[in-house]
Amino acid sequence: MLREICIFIIMFLTLHEDAFPASMSLADARKLLYERSDMLKASTANVESKEYTSNSLRWLHGPRIALEGQELWGETRIDIHKRVSTPLGEMPVDMEENYNFSGPRASITGTLPIITGGKIEATQKIARYQVDEARAKQRNTYIDQDIKLIGRYFGLQLATSIENLRADTLKMKNEELARAVKFEREGMISPVERMSVKVARDKAEREHLKARNAVKTAKLELQRLIRTESIGTLTTPLFVLNCAPHTMEYWVEIALNNNPRIAMIESQIQQANQGVEISKSSWFPQIFGFGEYSFIRHYQTAIEPSWLLGLGASLTLWDSTDRVATYRSARANLREARAMHADIRNQIQTATETAWLNVQNAREQYFLTASEVGLAQENLDLKRQGFGEGLYTSLDVTQAWDQLLEAEVGRRMAAYQFVVNYATLYAIAGQMDDFMKFNERKKLILEK
C-alpha cells in the first residue's frame, strides 16, 4: 500500500511540476503571464472581434439577394367602356368585372450597389484601421503587463535581498549582544554599554520583521499577477549595465517610430479621415442595379412581371439629418485626432527622456554606493576590533554597521531603479522583446 502511495505522489508531482516550480526566471514568469493574464486574453479577443468585423464588410460591393414571400388579399374592378373599329364598322366594347388577385407570392430579389459616393470604400477602410488600432492596443497591453511583471519580479528580488541583509544584521547583532554580555561579566564594559547593544539588537529584529513582511507582500503580488500559487526561487538577478546606454536621441527616435500608442492614434486619424468621406458621400447620387424573379405566377395580375431587371438612381434633396452639421462634426473629429497625435508624440518624447535620465542617475548611484560599501565595511571591521579592545563604544559599532547597511540597501535600490527604468525605456520604445534578452549580454553587473 505504501509503495502505491509513493508512486502516486511521484506521478502527481511529475504531472504538476509546473504548478510548483523549484525556481523561476523572468522568462518563465513572462510565459505564465502571457498564458494566464485576463487583460491579454481581453486584448486578443478585441483584435479577433475587429478582424471578424472587417471580414464581414469585404463584400459590401457585392449584391444583396433575398428570398421573399407574401400572402395578399384584395381585388380590383375592371371597368371598360369604349368603341373599337372593325371591318364591319365601329362596335361597342363593354366590360365590367371584379378581378380577385388574392393569393401567395414568392420571389427572389437582388440589389447591387454600383456608385455610392465612396461610402462603401470608406466603411471598409474604417474597419481595417480599427483592426490596426486593436493590434496596436494589444501591443500596448502586452507592454503594460511586461512592465508590471518586471516591477513585481524585481521588486520581490529587492525585498528578498533586503530581508537577507536584515537577517544578517540581526545575526550580527545577536553576536554583538552575546559579546557585550560576556564583556560586562568580565568588567570590560558597563551595563549601560550592554543595554545600548541590546537596544540596537531589538531594532534590528523589528527591521527584519518589516523586511520579511515586505517579502510576503511582494511575493503575493507577483503570484496574483501570474496566477500561480507558488513561484519558487527567483533566478534572474538585479543588474546594472557596465557601460553607458545609447544616447537619449537614439531612444527618442526609436520610441517615436515604434511606440504602440502613436500607432493607435495614427489609426484613429485614418478612421476620422474616412468618417469625413462618409459624411461627404451623402451629397452624391447613389446608383444601383436591381432584379426580381417570381416563382408563383398563378395569382399574378396581368401587369405583374414574371421577372425584371433594372437600374436605379437616387439623389437625396432633403434629409432629416443636417448633412452640413454631420460633415462639420466629422472634420472636428479629424482635428481632434490630429491634436491628440501631436500631444501623444510629445508625451512619448518626454517619457523617453525622463526614463533615460533616470537610467543614468540609477547607474551613477549604483557605482557610488558600491564604492561606499567597501569603505563602510572597512570602517565596521575597524570599529568592531576596537570595541573588543575598549577603543570604541557599542554606539560606534552600531553607527558603523548602520552605515554599511545603508550603503548595501542603497546599492540594491539603485540596481532596482536601474532595471525598472531601463525596462521602461525599452517599453516606451516598443522593444520589450529586446529587453528580455538582457541576460544574454556580457556587459552586465549582476546584483545578488
C-alpha positions as CSV (number, residue, x, y, z in Angstrom):
1,M,0.0,0.0,0.0
2,L,2.8,2.4,0.9
3,R,4.5,1.6,-2.4
4,E,1.4,2.6,-4.3
5,I,1.0,5.8,-2.4
6,C,4.6,6.8,-3.1
7,I,4.2,6.0,-6.8
8,F,1.0,8.2,-6.9
9,I,2.8,11.1,-5.2
10,I,5.7,10.9,-7.6
11,M,3.4,10.8,-10.6
12,F,1.4,13.7,-9.2
13,L,4.5,15.8,-8.7
14,T,5.7,14.9,-12.2
15,L,2.5,15.9,-13.8
16,H,2.1,19.1,-11.8
17,E,5.7,20.2,-11.7
18,D,4.8,23.5,-13.5
19,A,2.3,24.3,-10.7
20,F,5.1,24.1,-8.0
21,P,8.3,25.2,-9.7
22,A,11.5,25.0,-7.8
23,S,12.8,28.1,-9.4
24,M,11.5,30.8,-11.8
25,S,13.4,33.0,-14.2
26,L,11.9,36.3,-15.5
27,A,11.3,34.5,-18.9
28,D,9.4,31.7,-17.0
29,A,7.3,34.3,-15.2
30,R,6.6,36.1,-18.5
31,K,5.5,32.9,-20.1
32,L,3.0,32.2,-17.3
33,L,1.8,35.8,-17.5
34,Y,1.1,35.5,-21.3
35,E,-0.8,32.3,-20.8
36,R,-2.9,33.4,-17.9
37,S,-3.4,37.2,-17.9
38,D,-7.0,38.1,-18.3
39,M,-6.0,41.5,-19.7
40,L,-4.1,39.9,-22.5
41,K,-7.0,37.5,-23.2
42,A,-9.3,40.5,-23.4
43,S,-7.0,42.3,-25.8
44,T,-6.7,39.2,-28.0
45,A,-10.5,38.9,-28.1
46,N,-10.8,42.6,-29.1
47,V,-8.4,42.1,-32.0
48,E,-10.4,39.0,-33.2
49,S,-13.6,40.9,-32.9
50,K,-12.3,43.8,-35.1
51,E,-10.9,41.3,-37.6
52,Y,-14.2,39.5,-37.9
53,T,-16.0,42.8,-38.3
54,S,-13.6,43.8,-41.1
55,N,-14.0,40.5,-42.8
56,S,-17.8,40.9,-42.7
57,L,-17.5,44.0,-44.8
58,R,-15.4,42.6,-47.6
59,W,-18.4,42.1,-49.9
60,L,-20.2,45.4,-49.5
61,H,-19.7,46.0,-53.2
62,G,-21.5,42.7,-53.9
63,P,-25.2,42.0,-54.4
64,R,-27.8,41.5,-51.7
65,I,-30.0,38.6,-52.6
66,A,-33.1,37.7,-50.7
67,L,-36.0,35.3,-50.9
68,E,-39.3,36.9,-50.2
69,G,-42.8,35.5,-49.6
70,Q,-46.1,37.3,-49.3
71,E,-49.8,36.4,-48.9
72,L,-52.0,39.0,-50.5
73,W,-55.7,39.8,-50.1
74,G,-57.6,42.1,-52.5
75,E,-59.4,42.7,-55.7
76,T,-59.7,45.3,-58.4
77,R,-62.6,46.3,-60.6
78,I,-62.1,46.3,-64.4
79,D,-64.5,48.7,-66.0
80,I,-64.0,49.2,-69.8
81,H,-66.4,51.2,-72.0
82,K,-65.1,52.1,-75.4
83,R,-65.7,51.6,-79.1
84,V,-63.4,49.8,-81.5
85,S,-63.1,49.9,-85.2
86,T,-63.8,46.7,-87.2
87,P,-64.2,45.9,-90.9
88,L,-67.9,45.9,-90.2
89,G,-67.7,49.3,-88.6
90,E,-67.4,50.6,-85.1
91,M,-68.6,48.2,-82.4
92,P,-69.0,49.0,-78.7
93,V,-66.9,47.0,-76.1
94,D,-68.2,47.0,-72.6
95,M,-66.5,45.0,-69.7
96,E,-67.3,45.2,-66.1
97,E,-65.7,42.7,-63.8
98,N,-64.2,42.4,-60.3
99,Y,-60.7,40.8,-60.5
100,N,-59.5,39.0,-57.4
101,F,-55.7,38.9,-57.1
102,S,-55.6,37.3,-53.6
103,G,-53.1,34.6,-53.2
104,P,-49.5,33.8,-52.3
105,R,-46.4,35.4,-53.9
106,A,-42.8,34.1,-53.8
107,S,-39.8,35.7,-55.4
108,I,-36.1,36.1,-55.3
109,T,-34.9,39.7,-55.3
110,G,-31.5,41.2,-55.6
111,T,-29.9,44.7,-55.4
112,L,-26.3,45.7,-56.4
113,P,-24.7,49.0,-55.4
114,I,-22.8,50.5,-58.3
115,I,-22.0,54.0,-57.2
116,T,-22.3,55.1,-53.6
117,G,-20.2,58.2,-53.5
118,G,-17.3,56.5,-51.8
119,K,-19.3,55.3,-48.7
120,I,-18.6,51.6,-49.1
121,E,-14.9,52.1,-49.6
122,A,-14.7,54.4,-46.6
123,T,-16.6,52.0,-44.4
124,Q,-14.3,49.1,-45.4
125,K,-11.2,51.2,-44.7
126,I,-12.6,52.3,-41.3
127,A,-13.0,48.6,-40.4
128,R,-9.4,47.8,-41.5
129,Y,-8.0,50.8,-39.5
130,Q,-10.0,49.6,-36.5
131,V,-8.1,46.3,-36.8
132,D,-4.8,48.2,-36.9
133,E,-5.8,50.2,-33.8
134,A,-6.8,47.0,-31.9
135,R,-3.5,45.4,-32.7
136,A,-1.6,48.4,-31.5
137,K,-3.7,48.5,-28.4
138,Q,-2.9,44.8,-27.9
139,R,0.8,45.5,-28.2
140,N,0.4,48.3,-25.7
141,T,-1.4,45.9,-23.3
142,Y,1.4,43.4,-23.6
143,I,4.0,46.1,-22.9
144,D,2.0,47.3,-19.8
145,Q,1.8,43.8,-18.5
146,D,5.6,43.3,-19.1
147,I,6.4,46.5,-17.1
148,K,4.1,45.4,-14.3
149,L,5.8,42.0,-14.3
150,I,9.3,43.5,-14.2
151,G,8.3,45.8,-11.4
152,R,6.9,43.0,-9.3
153,Y,9.5,40.3,-10.2
154,F,12.5,42.6,-9.4
155,G,10.6,44.1,-6.5
156,L,10.5,40.7,-4.9
157,Q,14.2,40.3,-5.7
158,L,14.9,43.6,-4.0
159,A,12.7,42.7,-1.0
160,T,14.3,39.3,-0.6
161,S,17.8,40.8,-0.9
162,I,17.0,43.4,1.8
163,E,15.5,40.7,4.0
164,N,18.7,38.7,3.8
165,L,20.6,41.9,4.8
166,R,18.3,42.4,7.7
167,A,18.7,38.7,8.7
168,D,22.5,39.1,8.6
169,T,22.2,42.2,10.6
170,L,20.1,40.5,13.2
171,K,22.5,37.6,13.4
172,M,25.4,40.0,13.8
173,K,23.5,42.0,16.5
174,N,22.9,38.8,18.4
175,E,26.6,38.0,18.3
176,E,27.4,41.6,19.4
177,L,24.9,41.2,22.2
178,A,26.5,37.9,23.3
179,R,29.9,39.6,23.3
180,A,28.6,42.6,25.2
181,V,27.1,40.3,27.9
182,K,30.4,38.5,28.1
183,F,32.4,41.7,28.3
184,E,30.0,43.0,31.0
185,R,30.6,39.9,33.1
186,E,34.4,40.4,32.7
187,G,34.0,44.0,33.7
188,M,35.3,45.3,30.4
189,I,32.2,47.4,29.6
190,S,29.5,48.9,31.8
191,P,25.8,47.8,32.0
192,V,24.8,50.9,30.1
193,E,27.0,49.8,27.1
194,R,25.4,46.3,27.2
195,M,22.0,47.9,27.3
196,S,22.9,50.0,24.3
197,V,23.8,46.9,22.3
198,K,20.5,45.3,23.4
199,V,18.5,48.3,22.1
200,A,20.4,48.0,18.7
201,R,19.7,44.3,18.6
202,D,15.9,44.8,19.2
203,K,15.8,47.5,16.5
204,A,17.5,45.0,14.1
205,E,14.8,42.4,14.9
206,R,12.0,44.9,14.2
207,E,13.6,45.9,10.9
208,H,13.9,42.2,10.0
209,L,10.2,41.6,10.7
210,K,9.3,44.5,8.5
211,A,11.6,43.2,5.7
212,R,10.1,39.7,6.0
213,N,6.6,41.1,5.7
214,A,7.7,43.1,2.6
215,V,8.8,39.9,1.0
216,K,5.5,38.2,1.7
217,T,3.6,41.2,0.2
218,A,5.9,41.3,-2.9
219,K,5.5,37.5,-3.4
220,L,1.8,37.7,-3.1
221,E,1.6,40.5,-5.7
222,L,3.7,38.5,-8.1
223,Q,1.7,35.3,-7.6
224,R,-1.6,37.1,-8.3
225,L,-0.2,38.7,-11.4
226,I,0.9,35.5,-13.0
227,R,-1.9,33.4,-11.5
228,T,0.1,30.8,-9.6
229,E,0.2,29.6,-6.0
230,S,4.0,29.0,-5.9
231,I,6.9,30.8,-7.6
232,G,9.9,29.0,-6.1
233,T,13.3,30.8,-6.1
234,L,13.7,33.7,-8.5
235,T,16.8,33.1,-10.6
236,T,17.0,36.4,-12.6
237,P,19.0,38.8,-10.5
238,L,19.0,42.6,-10.4
239,F,21.6,44.0,-12.8
240,V,23.3,47.2,-14.0
241,L,24.9,47.9,-17.3
242,N,28.7,48.0,-17.1
243,C,28.8,50.5,-20.0
244,A,26.7,53.6,-20.8
245,P,23.4,53.1,-22.6
246,H,22.7,54.5,-26.0
247,T,22.2,58.3,-26.3
248,M,18.9,60.0,-25.5
249,E,18.4,61.0,-29.1
250,Y,18.7,57.3,-30.2
251,W,16.0,56.2,-27.8
252,V,13.7,59.2,-28.7
253,E,13.9,58.3,-32.4
254,I,13.1,54.6,-31.8
255,A,10.2,55.5,-29.4
256,L,8.6,57.9,-31.9
257,N,8.8,55.3,-34.6
258,N,7.7,52.2,-32.7
259,N,5.5,53.2,-29.7
260,P,2.1,51.5,-30.0
261,R,0.3,54.4,-28.5
262,I,1.4,56.5,-31.5
263,A,0.3,53.7,-33.8
264,M,-3.1,53.7,-32.1
265,I,-3.7,57.4,-32.6
266,E,-2.5,57.2,-36.2
267,S,-5.1,54.6,-36.9
268,Q,-7.7,56.9,-35.3
269,I,-6.6,59.7,-37.6
270,Q,-7.2,57.4,-40.6
271,Q,-10.6,56.4,-39.3
272,A,-11.5,60.1,-38.8
273,N,-10.4,60.8,-42.4
274,Q,-12.7,58.1,-43.7
275,G,-15.5,59.5,-41.5
276,V,-15.2,62.7,-43.4
277,E,-15.5,60.8,-46.7
278,I,-18.7,59.1,-45.4
279,S,-20.2,62.4,-44.5
280,K,-19.4,63.7,-48.0
281,S,-21.0,60.7,-49.7
282,S,-24.5,61.8,-48.7
283,W,-24.3,64.6,-51.2
284,F,-23.6,62.3,-54.2
285,P,-26.1,60.3,-56.2
286,Q,-26.5,56.6,-55.5
287,I,-26.7,54.3,-58.5
288,F,-27.8,50.7,-58.1
289,G,-29.0,47.7,-60.0
290,F,-31.9,45.5,-59.0
291,G,-33.8,42.4,-60.2
292,E,-36.6,40.1,-59.2
293,Y,-37.8,36.7,-60.3
294,S,-41.3,35.3,-59.3
295,F,-41.8,31.6,-58.6
296,I,-45.6,31.7,-58.2
297,R,-47.4,33.2,-61.2
298,H,-50.9,31.7,-60.9
299,Y,-52.2,34.6,-58.8
300,Q,-50.4,37.4,-60.6
301,T,-52.2,40.2,-62.3
302,A,-51.7,40.9,-65.9
303,I,-49.4,43.8,-65.2
304,E,-47.2,41.9,-62.7
305,P,-43.9,40.7,-64.4
306,S,-42.5,37.2,-64.0
307,W,-39.0,38.7,-63.9
308,L,-37.4,42.0,-64.2
309,L,-34.0,43.7,-64.2
310,G,-33.3,47.4,-63.9
311,L,-31.0,50.3,-62.9
312,G,-31.9,52.9,-60.3
313,A,-30.6,56.2,-59.1
314,S,-31.2,58.2,-56.0
315,L,-30.2,61.7,-55.1
316,T,-31.2,63.0,-51.7
317,L,-32.5,66.5,-51.9
318,W,-33.6,66.9,-48.3
319,D,-32.6,64.8,-45.3
320,S,-34.0,64.9,-41.8
321,T,-30.3,64.8,-40.7
322,D,-28.4,68.0,-41.2
323,R,-25.7,66.9,-43.6
324,V,-23.7,70.1,-43.2
325,A,-23.5,69.6,-39.4
326,T,-22.6,65.9,-39.9
327,Y,-19.7,66.9,-42.2
328,R,-18.5,69.6,-39.7
329,S,-18.7,67.0,-36.9
330,A,-16.5,64.6,-39.0
331,R,-14.0,67.4,-39.6
332,A,-13.9,68.2,-35.9
333,N,-13.2,64.6,-35.1
334,L,-10.3,64.7,-37.5
335,R,-8.9,67.8,-35.9
336,E,-9.2,66.2,-32.5
337,A,-7.3,63.1,-33.6
338,R,-4.5,65.1,-35.1
339,A,-4.2,67.2,-32.0
340,M,-4.1,64.1,-29.9
341,H,-1.4,62.7,-32.2
342,A,0.8,65.7,-31.6
343,D,0.2,65.5,-27.8
344,I,0.9,61.8,-27.7
345,R,4.2,62.3,-29.5
346,N,5.1,65.0,-27.0
347,Q,4.2,62.7,-24.1
348,I,6.3,59.8,-25.6
349,Q,9.3,62.1,-26.1
350,T,9.1,63.4,-22.6
351,A,8.6,59.9,-21.1
352,T,11.6,58.6,-23.1
353,E,13.9,61.5,-22.0
354,T,12.8,61.1,-18.3
355,A,13.4,57.3,-18.4
356,W,16.8,57.8,-19.9
357,L,17.8,60.4,-17.3
358,N,16.5,58.0,-14.5
359,V,18.6,55.2,-16.0
360,Q,21.7,57.4,-16.0
361,N,21.0,58.5,-12.4
362,A,20.4,55.0,-11.1
363,R,23.5,53.7,-12.8
364,E,25.6,56.5,-11.3
365,Q,24.0,55.9,-7.8
366,Y,24.9,52.2,-8.1
367,F,28.6,52.8,-8.7
368,L,28.8,55.5,-6.0
369,T,27.1,53.3,-3.4
370,A,29.2,50.3,-4.5
371,S,32.4,52.1,-3.6
372,E,30.7,53.4,-0.4
373,V,30.0,49.8,0.7
374,G,33.7,48.9,0.6
375,L,34.6,51.9,2.8
376,A,31.8,51.2,5.2
377,Q,32.9,47.6,5.5
378,E,36.4,48.6,6.4
379,N,35.1,51.1,8.9
380,L,32.9,48.4,10.6
381,D,35.8,46.0,10.8
382,L,37.9,48.6,12.5
383,K,35.2,49.6,15.0
384,R,34.4,46.0,15.9
385,Q,38.0,45.3,16.5
386,G,38.4,48.5,18.6
387,F,35.3,47.6,20.6
388,G,36.9,44.4,21.8
389,E,39.9,46.3,22.8
390,G,38.0,49.1,24.5
391,L,38.9,51.7,22.0
392,Y,35.3,52.2,20.7
393,T,31.9,52.1,22.3
394,S,28.9,50.0,21.3
395,L,27.4,53.1,19.8
396,D,30.4,53.5,17.5
397,V,29.9,49.9,16.3
398,T,26.2,50.4,15.8
399,Q,26.7,53.5,13.8
400,A,29.4,51.8,11.6
401,W,27.0,48.9,11.0
402,D,24.1,51.2,10.1
403,Q,26.4,53.0,7.6
404,L,27.3,49.7,6.0
405,L,23.6,48.6,6.0
406,E,22.5,51.9,4.4
407,A,25.1,51.6,1.7
408,E,24.2,47.9,1.0
409,V,20.5,48.8,0.8
410,G,21.3,51.9,-1.3
411,R,23.2,49.8,-3.8
412,R,20.4,47.3,-4.2
413,M,17.8,50.1,-4.5
414,A,19.9,51.7,-7.2
415,A,20.1,48.4,-9.1
416,Y,16.3,48.0,-8.8
417,Q,15.7,51.6,-10.0
418,F,18.1,50.9,-12.9
419,V,16.3,47.8,-14.0
420,V,12.8,49.3,-13.8
421,N,13.8,52.5,-15.7
422,Y,15.8,50.6,-18.2
423,A,12.8,48.3,-18.9
424,T,10.6,51.4,-19.1
425,L,12.9,52.8,-21.7
426,Y,12.5,49.7,-23.8
427,A,8.8,49.7,-23.2
428,I,8.3,53.2,-24.4
429,A,10.4,52.3,-27.5
430,G,8.2,49.3,-28.1
431,Q,11.2,47.0,-27.8
432,M,10.3,44.8,-24.8
433,D,11.4,41.6,-26.6
434,D,14.9,43.0,-26.8
435,F,14.9,43.9,-23.2
436,M,14.0,40.3,-22.3
437,K,17.3,39.2,-23.9
438,F,19.4,41.3,-21.5
439,N,20.6,38.1,-19.7
440,E,22.4,37.1,-22.9
441,R,24.6,40.2,-22.8
442,K,28.0,40.2,-21.3
443,K,28.2,43.9,-20.3
444,L,26.2,43.4,-17.1
445,I,26.9,43.7,-13.4
446,L,24.7,41.2,-11.6
447,E,23.5,42.2,-8.2
448,K,23.0,39.1,-6.0
